[in-house]
Amino acid sequence: MADSNGAGDAFVSGFLYGLLRGRPLEESVRLGAIAGAHACTVTGTHESPIGEALLLARAQASAG
């Protein structure tokens, strides 16, 4: 069963990923939201973290 444990940590990770790579604030927040949402779709907090390729693919898909 999926739950929201780790969603906040995942958000911060996605946000910082964008921020530390010089992406605009709005895009960094979007990356955080995508990572946080992903955390809510998996069982546990360490079963299937979102990887860089999937994070960026989902960000590109949501930007259109």
N, C-alpha and C positions, 0 to 999 in steps of 0.2 A: 504494500500500500504506500503510495506517495504521500509526502507531508511537506510542511513548510519549514522544517528544521534546516538551518543553514542558508535560508534565502537571503537574509540580511548580510551575512558574510559573503555570499556569492555576489550580491549587488555591489558591495564595496570593492570586491576583486575586479569585477567588470568595469566599474567606474574608474578605479585607479589605473587599470590597464589603458583605458583611453586617455586619461589625464596625463599620465606619465609618458605617453607617446605623442603628446602635443595636439591631441584631437580637441575640437571645440567642446565647450562645456555641455551643450545639448547632446552631442553625439556620445560623450562620455556617460552621461546619465542614461541614454538609450542602451548603451552596452551594459551598464549595471542592471537595468531593468530586464534585459534579455537573460543575463546570467542568473539573476534572482528568480525569474520565472522558470528557467530550466531546473533550478534546484527543487522547485515544487512539483516537478514531474517524475522524480526518481525516488526510489526507496532509500532511506538513510541519507546521511550527510557526506558519504564518501564513495558511494556505489558507482556513480557515473558523472563525474564533474564535466562541465562543458569545456571543450578544448578550444584553442584559438581559432582553428579553421571553422568550426561550427558557429562559434560566437560571431565571427565576421560575416559568415554567410547569412546568418539570421539578421544581422544588422543591415546588411545590404538589401535583403528582401523586405525589411520593414521600412526602409527609407524611401521606397518607390511610391 
